[in-house]
Structure formats: structure tokens, C-alpha cells
């Protein structure tokens, strides 16, 4: 069973930085740092096992820098606190999705009636084409 991983467990390893946002806020955007960036060093994490680190590095490779740091940002809200909550939620959802097991695909084959219906349709189409041929 997979242990639950979220910000309560990894909280000490998360780093937050703020910067000016391009989101909503009018003149407030030019004055206040509301954009929140979450940084999580996957390679240096003391809480994650080597297998978990490998899973994250493979599944989230597009979001991880060359140094092994996962970067997430949020700038949708008008306040820094709301953006911080949003980026934490995004982080939790990302971890949950990365660690969930993929359901194996079961191979199926078409039913007998579907096969018969397809063959019947092909025969009808063939007959229609035969009737269109010119007689010599």
C-alpha cells in the first residue's frame, strides 16, 4: 500500500518564493508580490524513498529542472495567501496522480454479432458495387 504523501509530511522540504503576478488585481499587480512559486528538491528529499524519487523523476520530468527541483506556480488569485493555498493544492494533486497505480488494460475482442454485422455490411456494399458495373 502506498503511504499518503502531501504537504503535511513534506512541509519542511517545501520552499516558497513570491514575485509580481500578471494575474488579476488592477494596480495592485504592480505593487504587491502575489505570485507564489513552490520549489521541492526531489533528489535531496529526506522523506522520499529512492523508488518514490525515481517515480517522480520519470512521471514529472517535464516539471522538474536539471538539478532535480520540482517547480509549481500559482498567480490566479488576488492575494498571496490564496495563491499559496492554490499551489499547495496543485502540489498535493500532482503527487497523488504521480503515485496512483495505472489500471491494467484488458484485451477484448469483438462479439460474434458485431463480427457478423460487419461481414453482412461488407457483402451488401459489395453487391451494390456489382450492380453498378457496366454489362458488356
PyMOL CGO cylinders between C-alpha atoms (Angstrom):
from pymol import cmd
from pymol.cgo import CYLINDER

trace = [
    CYLINDER, 0.00, 0.00, 0.00, 1.21, 3.48, -0.87, 0.3, 1, 1, 1, 1, 1, 1,
    CYLINDER, 1.21, 3.48, -0.87, 1.77, 5.80, 2.06, 0.3, 1, 1, 1, 1, 1, 1,
    CYLINDER, 1.77, 5.80, 2.06, -0.01, 9.12, 1.87, 0.3, 1, 1, 1, 1, 1, 1,
    CYLINDER, -0.01, 9.12, 1.87, 2.33, 11.92, 0.77, 0.3, 1, 1, 1, 1, 1, 1,
    CYLINDER, 2.33, 11.92, 0.77, 1.27, 15.54, 0.98, 0.3, 1, 1, 1, 1, 1, 1,
    CYLINDER, 1.27, 15.54, 0.98, 2.43, 18.88, 2.30, 0.3, 1, 1, 1, 1, 1, 1,
    CYLINDER, 2.43, 18.88, 2.30, 1.89, 17.87, 5.94, 0.3, 1, 1, 1, 1, 1, 1,
    CYLINDER, 1.89, 17.87, 5.94, 4.63, 15.25, 5.54, 0.3, 1, 1, 1, 1, 1, 1,
    CYLINDER, 4.63, 15.25, 5.54, 6.85, 17.18, 3.12, 0.3, 1, 1, 1, 1, 1, 1,
    CYLINDER, 6.85, 17.18, 3.12, 6.17, 20.65, 4.55, 0.3, 1, 1, 1, 1, 1, 1,
    CYLINDER, 6.17, 20.65, 4.55, 9.68, 21.18, 5.89, 0.3, 1, 1, 1, 1, 1, 1,
    CYLINDER, 9.68, 21.18, 5.89, 11.17, 20.47, 2.44, 0.3, 1, 1, 1, 1, 1, 1,
    CYLINDER, 11.17, 20.47, 2.44, 8.98, 22.92, 0.52, 0.3, 1, 1, 1, 1, 1, 1,
    CYLINDER, 8.98, 22.92, 0.52, 10.30, 26.36, -0.33, 0.3, 1, 1, 1, 1, 1, 1,
    CYLINDER, 10.30, 26.36, -0.33, 8.03, 29.22, -1.31, 0.3, 1, 1, 1, 1, 1, 1,
    CYLINDER, 8.03, 29.22, -1.31, 9.08, 32.34, -3.18, 0.3, 1, 1, 1, 1, 1, 1,
    CYLINDER, 9.08, 32.34, -3.18, 6.93, 35.26, -4.22, 0.3, 1, 1, 1, 1, 1, 1,
    CYLINDER, 6.93, 35.26, -4.22, 7.11, 37.63, -7.15, 0.3, 1, 1, 1, 1, 1, 1,
    CYLINDER, 7.11, 37.63, -7.15, 4.94, 40.06, -9.04, 0.3, 1, 1, 1, 1, 1, 1,
    CYLINDER, 4.94, 40.06, -9.04, 1.99, 38.42, -10.70, 0.3, 1, 1, 1, 1, 1, 1,
    CYLINDER, 1.99, 38.42, -10.70, 0.49, 39.02, -14.11, 0.3, 1, 1, 1, 1, 1, 1,
    CYLINDER, 0.49, 39.02, -14.11, -2.92, 37.90, -12.91, 0.3, 1, 1, 1, 1, 1, 1,
    CYLINDER, -2.92, 37.90, -12.91, -5.98, 39.91, -11.79, 0.3, 1, 1, 1, 1, 1, 1,
    CYLINDER, -5.98, 39.91, -11.79, -5.66, 42.79, -9.35, 0.3, 1, 1, 1, 1, 1, 1,
    CYLINDER, -5.66, 42.79, -9.35, -5.55, 46.06, -11.27, 0.3, 1, 1, 1, 1, 1, 1,
    CYLINDER, -5.55, 46.06, -11.27, -2.93, 48.50, -9.99, 0.3, 1, 1, 1, 1, 1, 1,
    CYLINDER, -2.93, 48.50, -9.99, -2.31, 46.13, -7.10, 0.3, 1, 1, 1, 1, 1, 1,
    CYLINDER, -2.31, 46.13, -7.10, -0.44, 43.83, -9.53, 0.3, 1, 1, 1, 1, 1, 1,
    CYLINDER, -0.44, 43.83, -9.53, 2.30, 46.43, -9.95, 0.3, 1, 1, 1, 1, 1, 1,
    CYLINDER, 2.30, 46.43, -9.95, 2.89, 46.82, -6.20, 0.3, 1, 1, 1, 1, 1, 1,
    CYLINDER, 2.89, 46.82, -6.20, 2.37, 43.51, -4.44, 0.3, 1, 1, 1, 1, 1, 1,
    CYLINDER, 2.37, 43.51, -4.44, 4.13, 40.15, -4.84, 0.3, 1, 1, 1, 1, 1, 1,
    CYLINDER, 4.13, 40.15, -4.84, 1.13, 37.82, -5.18, 0.3, 1, 1, 1, 1, 1, 1,
    CYLINDER, 1.13, 37.82, -5.18, 2.60, 35.12, -7.46, 0.3, 1, 1, 1, 1, 1, 1,
    CYLINDER, 2.60, 35.12, -7.46, 3.75, 32.13, -5.41, 0.3, 1, 1, 1, 1, 1, 1,
    CYLINDER, 3.75, 32.13, -5.41, 6.34, 29.62, -6.64, 0.3, 1, 1, 1, 1, 1, 1,
    CYLINDER, 6.34, 29.62, -6.64, 6.76, 26.31, -4.84, 0.3, 1, 1, 1, 1, 1, 1,
    CYLINDER, 6.76, 26.31, -4.84, 10.13, 24.58, -5.05, 0.3, 1, 1, 1, 1, 1, 1,
    CYLINDER, 10.13, 24.58, -5.05, 10.62, 20.98, -3.97, 0.3, 1, 1, 1, 1, 1, 1,
    CYLINDER, 10.62, 20.98, -3.97, 14.01, 19.31, -4.36, 0.3, 1, 1, 1, 1, 1, 1,
    CYLINDER, 14.01, 19.31, -4.36, 13.12, 15.75, -5.33, 0.3, 1, 1, 1, 1, 1, 1,
    CYLINDER, 13.12, 15.75, -5.33, 16.70, 14.41, -5.37, 0.3, 1, 1, 1, 1, 1, 1,
    CYLINDER, 16.70, 14.41, -5.37, 17.64, 15.84, -1.95, 0.3, 1, 1, 1, 1, 1, 1,
    CYLINDER, 17.64, 15.84, -1.95, 14.41, 14.87, -0.19, 0.3, 1, 1, 1, 1, 1, 1,
    CYLINDER, 14.41, 14.87, -0.19, 14.98, 13.03, 3.08, 0.3, 1, 1, 1, 1, 1, 1,
    CYLINDER, 14.98, 13.03, 3.08, 11.39, 11.83, 3.37, 0.3, 1, 1, 1, 1, 1, 1,
    CYLINDER, 11.39, 11.83, 3.37, 11.01, 10.16, -0.04, 0.3, 1, 1, 1, 1, 1, 1,
    CYLINDER, 11.01, 10.16, -0.04, 12.45, 6.70, -0.69, 0.3, 1, 1, 1, 1, 1, 1,
    CYLINDER, 12.45, 6.70, -0.69, 14.70, 6.09, -3.68, 0.3, 1, 1, 1, 1, 1, 1,
    CYLINDER, 14.70, 6.09, -3.68, 11.85, 4.35, -5.52, 0.3, 1, 1, 1, 1, 1, 1,
    CYLINDER, 11.85, 4.35, -5.52, 9.49, 7.28, -4.91, 0.3, 1, 1, 1, 1, 1, 1,
    CYLINDER, 9.49, 7.28, -4.91, 12.13, 9.74, -6.10, 0.3, 1, 1, 1, 1, 1, 1,
    CYLINDER, 12.13, 9.74, -6.10, 12.59, 7.70, -9.28, 0.3, 1, 1, 1, 1, 1, 1,
    CYLINDER, 12.59, 7.70, -9.28, 8.83, 7.60, -9.92, 0.3, 1, 1, 1, 1, 1, 1,
    CYLINDER, 8.83, 7.60, -9.92, 8.60, 11.39, -9.53, 0.3, 1, 1, 1, 1, 1, 1,
    CYLINDER, 8.60, 11.39, -9.53, 11.63, 12.00, -11.74, 0.3, 1, 1, 1, 1, 1, 1,
    CYLINDER, 11.63, 12.00, -11.74, 10.12, 9.86, -14.52, 0.3, 1, 1, 1, 1, 1, 1,
    CYLINDER, 10.12, 9.86, -14.52, 6.47, 10.89, -14.31, 0.3, 1, 1, 1, 1, 1, 1,
    CYLINDER, 6.47, 10.89, -14.31, 7.07, 14.61, -13.68, 0.3, 1, 1, 1, 1, 1, 1,
    CYLINDER, 7.07, 14.61, -13.68, 10.17, 15.06, -15.85, 0.3, 1, 1, 1, 1, 1, 1,
    CYLINDER, 10.17, 15.06, -15.85, 8.62, 17.98, -17.73, 0.3, 1, 1, 1, 1, 1, 1,
    CYLINDER, 8.62, 17.98, -17.73, 8.12, 19.95, -14.50, 0.3, 1, 1, 1, 1, 1, 1,
    CYLINDER, 8.12, 19.95, -14.50, 11.48, 19.11, -12.91, 0.3, 1, 1, 1, 1, 1, 1,
    CYLINDER, 11.48, 19.11, -12.91, 14.63, 21.13, -13.60, 0.3, 1, 1, 1, 1, 1, 1,
    CYLINDER, 14.63, 21.13, -13.60, 18.01, 19.63, -14.46, 0.3, 1, 1, 1, 1, 1, 1,
    CYLINDER, 18.01, 19.63, -14.46, 19.00, 19.92, -10.80, 0.3, 1, 1, 1, 1, 1, 1,
    CYLINDER, 19.00, 19.92, -10.80, 16.01, 17.81, -9.73, 0.3, 1, 1, 1, 1, 1, 1,
    CYLINDER, 16.01, 17.81, -9.73, 13.82, 20.63, -8.40, 0.3, 1, 1, 1, 1, 1, 1,
    CYLINDER, 13.82, 20.63, -8.40, 10.07, 20.48, -8.95, 0.3, 1, 1, 1, 1, 1, 1,
    CYLINDER, 10.07, 20.48, -8.95, 8.66, 23.94, -9.73, 0.3, 1, 1, 1, 1, 1, 1,
    CYLINDER, 8.66, 23.94, -9.73, 4.98, 24.90, -9.43, 0.3, 1, 1, 1, 1, 1, 1,
    CYLINDER, 4.98, 24.90, -9.43, 3.49, 28.39, -9.60, 0.3, 1, 1, 1, 1, 1, 1,
    CYLINDER, 3.49, 28.39, -9.60, 0.15, 30.00, -8.93, 0.3, 1, 1, 1, 1, 1, 1,
    CYLINDER, 0.15, 30.00, -8.93, -0.87, 33.55, -9.83, 0.3, 1, 1, 1, 1, 1, 1,
    CYLINDER, -0.87, 33.55, -9.83, -4.60, 33.20, -10.45, 0.3, 1, 1, 1, 1, 1, 1,
    CYLINDER, -4.60, 33.20, -10.45, -5.80, 34.79, -7.22, 0.3, 1, 1, 1, 1, 1, 1,
    CYLINDER, -5.80, 34.79, -7.22, -5.52, 38.36, -5.99, 0.3, 1, 1, 1, 1, 1, 1,
    CYLINDER, -5.52, 38.36, -5.99, -3.86, 37.56, -2.67, 0.3, 1, 1, 1, 1, 1, 1,
    CYLINDER, -3.86, 37.56, -2.67, -0.59, 35.86, -1.85, 0.3, 1, 1, 1, 1, 1, 1,
    CYLINDER, -0.59, 35.86, -1.85, -2.24, 33.58, 0.72, 0.3, 1, 1, 1, 1, 1, 1,
    CYLINDER, -2.24, 33.58, 0.72, -4.85, 32.33, -1.76, 0.3, 1, 1, 1, 1, 1, 1,
    CYLINDER, -4.85, 32.33, -1.76, -2.11, 31.66, -4.33, 0.3, 1, 1, 1, 1, 1, 1,
    CYLINDER, -2.11, 31.66, -4.33, -0.08, 29.77, -1.71, 0.3, 1, 1, 1, 1, 1, 1,
    CYLINDER, -0.08, 29.77, -1.71, -3.10, 27.60, -0.90, 0.3, 1, 1, 1, 1, 1, 1,
    CYLINDER, -3.10, 27.60, -0.90, -3.68, 27.02, -4.62, 0.3, 1, 1, 1, 1, 1, 1,
    CYLINDER, -3.68, 27.02, -4.62, -0.07, 25.98, -5.28, 0.3, 1, 1, 1, 1, 1, 1,
    CYLINDER, -0.07, 25.98, -5.28, -0.16, 23.61, -2.27, 0.3, 1, 1, 1, 1, 1, 1,
    CYLINDER, -0.16, 23.61, -2.27, -3.36, 22.04, -3.60, 0.3, 1, 1, 1, 1, 1, 1,
    CYLINDER, -3.36, 22.04, -3.60, -1.73, 21.73, -7.03, 0.3, 1, 1, 1, 1, 1, 1,
    CYLINDER, -1.73, 21.73, -7.03, 1.30, 20.03, -5.42, 0.3, 1, 1, 1, 1, 1, 1,
    CYLINDER, 1.30, 20.03, -5.42, -0.88, 17.55, -3.50, 0.3, 1, 1, 1, 1, 1, 1,
    CYLINDER, -0.88, 17.55, -3.50, -2.89, 16.69, -6.61, 0.3, 1, 1, 1, 1, 1, 1,
    CYLINDER, -2.89, 16.69, -6.61, 0.30, 16.21, -8.63, 0.3, 1, 1, 1, 1, 1, 1,
    CYLINDER, 0.30, 16.21, -8.63, 1.79, 13.85, -6.04, 0.3, 1, 1, 1, 1, 1, 1,
    CYLINDER, 1.79, 13.85, -6.04, -1.44, 11.89, -5.77, 0.3, 1, 1, 1, 1, 1, 1,
    CYLINDER, -1.44, 11.89, -5.77, -1.64, 11.47, -9.55, 0.3, 1, 1, 1, 1, 1, 1,
    CYLINDER, -1.64, 11.47, -9.55, 2.05, 10.53, -9.86, 0.3, 1, 1, 1, 1, 1, 1,
    CYLINDER, 2.05, 10.53, -9.86, 1.80, 7.74, -7.30, 0.3, 1, 1, 1, 1, 1, 1,
    CYLINDER, 1.80, 7.74, -7.30, -1.52, 6.19, -8.27, 0.3, 1, 1, 1, 1, 1, 1,
    CYLINDER, -1.52, 6.19, -8.27, -1.23, 2.83, -9.97, 0.3, 1, 1, 1, 1, 1, 1,
    CYLINDER, -1.23, 2.83, -9.97, -2.39, 2.61, -13.56, 0.3, 1, 1, 1, 1, 1, 1,
    CYLINDER, -2.39, 2.61, -13.56, -5.21, 0.17, -14.14, 0.3, 1, 1, 1, 1, 1, 1,
    CYLINDER, -5.21, 0.17, -14.14, -4.05, -2.64, -16.45, 0.3, 1, 1, 1, 1, 1, 1,
    CYLINDER, -4.05, -2.64, -16.45, -5.79, -2.82, -19.80, 0.3, 1, 1, 1, 1, 1, 1,
    CYLINDER, -5.79, -2.82, -19.80, -7.71, -5.97, -20.54, 0.3, 1, 1, 1, 1, 1, 1,
    CYLINDER, -7.71, -5.97, -20.54, -7.61, -7.06, -24.17, 0.3, 1, 1, 1, 1, 1, 1,
    CYLINDER, -7.61, -7.06, -24.17, -11.07, -7.56, -25.63, 0.3, 1, 1, 1, 1, 1, 1,
    CYLINDER, -11.07, -7.56, -25.63, -12.35, -8.98, -28.88, 0.3, 1, 1, 1, 1, 1, 1,
    CYLINDER, -12.35, -8.98, -28.88, -15.48, -8.07, -30.81, 0.3, 1, 1, 1, 1, 1, 1,
    CYLINDER, -15.48, -8.07, -30.81, -18.64, -10.08, -30.13, 0.3, 1, 1, 1, 1, 1, 1,
    CYLINDER, -18.64, -10.08, -30.13, -19.92, -12.63, -32.64, 0.3, 1, 1, 1, 1, 1, 1,
    CYLINDER, -19.92, -12.63, -32.64, -22.89, -10.43, -33.56, 0.3, 1, 1, 1, 1, 1, 1,
    CYLINDER, -22.89, -10.43, -33.56, -20.58, -7.45, -34.20, 0.3, 1, 1, 1, 1, 1, 1,
    CYLINDER, -20.58, -7.45, -34.20, -18.40, -9.57, -36.50, 0.3, 1, 1, 1, 1, 1, 1,
    CYLINDER, -18.40, -9.57, -36.50, -21.44, -10.95, -38.36, 0.3, 1, 1, 1, 1, 1, 1,
    CYLINDER, -21.44, -10.95, -38.36, -22.91, -7.46, -38.72, 0.3, 1, 1, 1, 1, 1, 1,
    CYLINDER, -22.91, -7.46, -38.72, -19.63, -6.14, -40.17, 0.3, 1, 1, 1, 1, 1, 1,
    CYLINDER, -19.63, -6.14, -40.17, -19.38, -9.01, -42.67, 0.3, 1, 1, 1, 1, 1, 1,
    CYLINDER, -19.38, -9.01, -42.67, -23.03, -8.61, -43.70, 0.3, 1, 1, 1, 1, 1, 1,
    CYLINDER, -23.03, -8.61, -43.70, -22.46, -4.88, -44.24, 0.3, 1, 1, 1, 1, 1, 1,
    CYLINDER, -22.46, -4.88, -44.24, -19.41, -5.58, -46.38, 0.3, 1, 1, 1, 1, 1, 1,
    CYLINDER, -19.41, -5.58, -46.38, -21.34, -8.08, -48.52, 0.3, 1, 1, 1, 1, 1, 1,
    CYLINDER, -21.34, -8.08, -48.52, -24.20, -5.63, -49.05, 0.3, 1, 1, 1, 1, 1, 1,
    CYLINDER, -24.20, -5.63, -49.05, -21.73, -2.93, -50.07, 0.3, 1, 1, 1, 1, 1, 1,
    CYLINDER, -21.73, -2.93, -50.07, -20.02, -5.34, -52.46, 0.3, 1, 1, 1, 1, 1, 1,
    CYLINDER, -20.02, -5.34, -52.46, -23.36, -6.28, -54.06, 0.3, 1, 1, 1, 1, 1, 1,
    CYLINDER, -23.36, -6.28, -54.06, -24.23, -2.62, -54.52, 0.3, 1, 1, 1, 1, 1, 1,
    CYLINDER, -24.23, -2.62, -54.52, -20.93, -2.09, -56.35, 0.3, 1, 1, 1, 1, 1, 1,
    CYLINDER, -20.93, -2.09, -56.35, -21.55, -5.17, -58.52, 0.3, 1, 1, 1, 1, 1, 1,
    CYLINDER, -21.55, -5.17, -58.52, -24.90, -3.78, -59.71, 0.3, 1, 1, 1, 1, 1, 1,
    CYLINDER, -24.90, -3.78, -59.71, -23.20, -0.57, -60.83, 0.3, 1, 1, 1, 1, 1, 1,
    CYLINDER, -23.20, -0.57, -60.83, -20.80, -2.35, -63.18, 0.3, 1, 1, 1, 1, 1, 1,
    CYLINDER, -20.80, -2.35, -63.18, -21.48, -1.96, -66.88, 0.3, 1, 1, 1, 1, 1, 1,
    CYLINDER, -21.48, -1.96, -66.88, -22.53, -5.08, -68.70, 0.3, 1, 1, 1, 1, 1, 1,
    CYLINDER, -22.53, -5.08, -68.70, -20.63, -5.97, -71.86, 0.3, 1, 1, 1, 1, 1, 1,
]
cmd.load_cgo(trace, "trace")
